[in-house]
Amino acid sequence: MLRIFHIAAIGALIASAVYAYSIKYDTIYLAEQVAKLKHQIKREKDMNAVLAAEWQRLTRPDRLQILAERHLDLKPMAIDQLARASDLPQRQEKIDAIGRKLADLGLSEPTTTPSAGAASATAAPEQRAAPRTPAAARTPGR
């Protein structure tokens, strides 16, 4: 019985050692991957800095002026090309087409809406029976 217990203990010890070494080597592998990624990020940041410096060098105003004079046929601006504010046309009035149509139909005046229950109960029976049209609403005396 004791011999079986010793063999099981030795087997458990070997299994735990194998498991510990596998975790150790997995950790080392992942740490190397992290180091590679950090190195790649640093290289990309350095490349971005180089590109930004090149862009600043290429877009210097004195360099652009020389290139414009060499490759573009530009002439100095003449005085008659400038315009005064008084020479500009006046801004046109904004037109509200829907509002104009509503005003033509007589629907632009504010209306009073009776409350839901109180107005119908207090209105006279002849007022409740006759429906009102927009033409009848505009005509005085009805």
Secondary structure in CASP SS format (residue, H / E / C, confidence):
PFRMAT SS
TARGET T0000
AUTHOR 0000-0000-0000
METHOD secondary structure of the structure
MODEL  1
M C 1.00
L H 1.00
R H 1.00
I H 1.00
F H 1.00
H H 1.00
I H 1.00
A H 1.00
A H 1.00
I H 1.00
G H 1.00
A H 1.00
L H 1.00
I H 1.00
A H 1.00
S H 1.00
A H 1.00
V H 1.00
Y H 1.00
A H 1.00
Y H 1.00
S H 1.00
I H 1.00
K H 1.00
Y H 1.00
D H 1.00
T H 1.00
I H 1.00
Y H 1.00
L H 1.00
A H 1.00
E H 1.00
Q H 1.00
V H 1.00
A H 1.00
K H 1.00
L H 1.00
K H 1.00
H H 1.00
Q H 1.00
I H 1.00
K H 1.00
R H 1.00
E H 1.00
K H 1.00
D H 1.00
M H 1.00
N H 1.00
A H 1.00
V H 1.00
L H 1.00
A H 1.00
A H 1.00
E H 1.00
W H 1.00
Q H 1.00
R H 1.00
L H 1.00
T C 1.00
R C 1.00
P H 1.00
D H 1.00
R H 1.00
L H 1.00
Q H 1.00
I H 1.00
L H 1.00
A H 1.00
E H 1.00
R H 1.00
H H 1.00
L C 1.00
D C 1.00
L C 1.00
K C 1.00
P C 1.00
M C 1.00
A C 1.00
I H 1.00
D H 1.00
Q H 1.00
L C 1.00
A C 1.00
R C 1.00
A H 1.00
S H 1.00
D H 1.00
L C 1.00
P C 1.00
Q C 1.00
R C 1.00
Q C 1.00
E C 1.00
K C 1.00
I C 1.00
D C 1.00
A H 1.00
I H 1.00
G H 1.00
R H 1.00
K H 1.00
L H 1.00
A H 1.00
D H 1.00
L H 1.00
G C 1.00
L C 1.00
S C 1.00
E C 1.00
P C 1.00
T C 1.00
T C 1.00
T C 1.00
P C 1.00
S C 1.00
A C 1.00
G C 1.00
A H 1.00
A H 1.00
S H 1.00
A H 1.00
T H 1.00
A C 1.00
A C 1.00
P H 1.00
E H 1.00
Q H 1.00
R H 1.00
A H 1.00
A C 1.00
P C 1.00
R C 1.00
T C 1.00
P H 1.00
A H 1.00
A H 1.00
A H 1.00
R H 1.00
T C 1.00
P C 1.00
G C 1.00
R C 1.00
END
